Amino acid sequence: MQGIPACPAVAFLALGCGCLAAQDPRPETVLADTGQVQCYSDRRPLDEPRTGEAFFGQDGQYEGLPPAYRDNGDGTVSDLQTGLMWSKAVDAAKVGLEEAEAQARALRLGGHSDWRVPTIKELYSLIDFRGFTGFSAQGFHGPAPADAIPFINTDCFDFRYGAVEAGERYIDAQWLSSTRYTGTTMGGAATLFGVNFADGRIKGYPVSGFKGKEKKFFVRFVRGPAYGVNRFRDAGDGTVVDEATGLVWAKADSARPLTWEQALRYAEGLELAGHSDWRLPNAKELQMLVDYTRAPDTTGSAAIDPLFQATKVVNEAGQKDYPFYWTSTTHLDGPEPANSAAYIAFGRAIGKMDGKVLDVHGAGAQRSDPKTGRAAIGHGPQGDARRVENFARAVRGGVAVLRTAPPAAADPAAYPLTVRADGRSYRPAPVNFAAQAPPPQKAGGGGPDRGAGFLQRLDKDGDGRVSRAEFDGPPDRFTVHDRDGDGFISAAEAPQGPPPGGGGGPPR
């Protein structure tokens, strides 16, 4: 190993501690951990809950194989867990699938000629849920905010945000996969899956793109053994074993929708096939379960092997469909970073575009929902449905183990890592959750602290936000202030400035 640089954040894992040998025999398909070690409630960071306490059993409490990379010094990066080798750089010019496949065939990076465009499971193996979308008062159309952290290890891989100077949004950082959606999105469009490493999501993107132009992506090439091919076996006891990953799955799901906290409790409390060590899967574990050859429109099924039972639901368009399933992974996003968790859509990933409710991102997409609140539709650029209550499927086995002691305090300088964005480098500030709390109200009320006074006056249950039931103004004004459609008015959404007419009364 002498002379081969290792990525600073993982050097001890790759070269010095023998962690890899300790896990032998290794499964055919190795799932590196999501990177998430912090625990969260439905609102904010949380000290690790104990057995039986609320929010026990989440991603941050389970330790898997830590991500481990080696920079080979020749433009390639080796993933020491999955066995895949990746191109390190990212070209500013985005490409479509045909152009990317031609580039892969011609590529001789590191002396190798067997490069390919990654599948969606290969590409998603790189996601790191220490990322944070960030929050900017300018929305997504300004430069990347200082608190944004990409969902990929930028010590090891080059990264770019969208080219704001060319009219893109900073979150237009979608990376290309070779996986085509077997259904269609946006009312009939052929669709490719990609991973957005700026906002930590998998979505299906219409090949025709916006206004008939071909959708183009950043691309990172891969080589190595086939990755992410499941080998399922029905164990005959209500479980299905994936011989490829070593994970054991409950054959049936929860049969009813649950909040995120309820889903954690459901999985941790499950007794099945003589075992009680069930858990809610993290985002990488659950995504590995997706069968991307299946979709409701083409196979009449969920995007999962038919050995599994998937509860049928009726979606927001009135169609027979299949559920979103919770993961145990918190998805840090927007002005209230801890309030959402990642889910995988095993049915259509529903949204509302131009007044029509339709499949906007495809079965197999990974998005996120608020952990509490009220169901709504119309969130984000594609009008995502936000269900708040999703289904659960429990898992056990593999290499993940419940941590018995809290992790060592992280060095604040060690992460976030240096980020390359639009040709410049900077080190974004860590997410400041304390800054999300409303400031104390000044004596006399009014002025810039009216938002805090609004919460103090109406937040009767003390959860730091105002529900529709707590709101005392006209119902249409609640909708105006609830900008993210989650059924609550947060501190960031509370009305600011002096009350209309110089006095009190309902917000306008």
Stockholm file with secondary structure:
# STOCKHOLM 1.0

chainA/1-508         MQGIPACPAVAFLALGCGCLAAQDPRPETVLADTGQVQCYSDRRPLDEPRTGEAFFGQDGQYEGLPPAYRDNGDGTVSDLQTGLMWSKAVDAAKVGLEEAEAQARALRLGGHSDWRVPTIKELYSLIDFRGFTGFSAQGFHGPAPADAIPFINTDCFDFRYGAVEAGERYIDAQWLSSTRYTGTTMGGAATLFGVNFADGRIKGYPVSGFKGKEKKFFVRFVRGPAYGVNRFRDAGDGTVVDEATGLVWAKADSARPLTWEQALRYAEGLELAGHSDWRLPNAKELQMLVDYTRAPDTTGSAAIDPLFQATKVVNEAGQKDYPFYWTSTTHLDGPEPANSAAYIAFGRAIGKMDGKVLDVHGAGAQRSDPKTGRAAIGHGPQGDARRVENFARAVRGGVAVLRTAPPAAADPAAYPLTVRADGRSYRPAPVNFAAQAPPPQKAGGGGPDRGAGFLQRLDKDGDGRVSRAEFDGPPDRFTVHDRDGDGFISAAEAPQGPPPGGGGGPPR
#=GR chainA/1-508 SS CTTCCBCGGGHIIIIISCHHHHTCSCCSSCCBCCCCCCEECSSSEECCCCTTSTTTTCGGGEECBCCCEEECSSSEEEETTTCCEEECCCCSSCBCHHHHHHHHHHCCGGGCCCCBCCCHHHHHTTCCTTCBCCCCTTGGGSSCCTTCBCSSCTTTSCCCCCCGGGTCCTTCCEEEEEEECSSCBTTTBCEEEEEETTTTEEEEEETTCGGGCCCCBBCCCEESSCCCCCCEEECSSSEEEETTTCEEEESSCCSSCBCHHHHHHHHHTCCBTTBCCCBCCCHHHHHHTCCTTCCHHHHSSCSSCTTSCCCCEECTTSCEECCEEEEEEECCCTTSTTSEEEEEESSCCEEEETTEEEESSCTTCEEEEESSSCCEEEETTTTEEECSCBBCCCEEETTCEECSSCCCCCCTTTSSCCEEETTEEECCCCCCGGGGSCCCCCTTCCGGGHHHHHHHHHCTTCSSSEETTTCCSCHHHHHHHCTTCSSEECTTTSCCSSCGGGSCSSCC
#=GC SS_cons         CTTCCBCGGGHIIIIISCHHHHTCSCCSSCCBCCCCCCEECSSSEECCCCTTSTTTTCGGGEECBCCCEEECSSSEEEETTTCCEEECCCCSSCBCHHHHHHHHHHCCGGGCCCCBCCCHHHHHTTCCTTCBCCCCTTGGGSSCCTTCBCSSCTTTSCCCCCCGGGTCCTTCCEEEEEEECSSCBTTTBCEEEEEETTTTEEEEEETTCGGGCCCCBBCCCEESSCCCCCCEEECSSSEEEETTTCEEEESSCCSSCBCHHHHHHHHHTCCBTTBCCCBCCCHHHHHHTCCTTCCHHHHSSCSSCTTSCCCCEECTTSCEECCEEEEEEECCCTTSTTSEEEEEESSCCEEEETTEEEESSCTTCEEEEESSSCCEEEETTTTEEECSCBBCCCEEETTCEECSSCCCCCCTTTSSCCEEETTEEECCCCCCGGGGSCCCCCTTCCGGGHHHHHHHHHCTTCSSSEETTTCCSCHHHHHHHCTTCSSEECTTTSCCSSCGGGSCSSCC
//
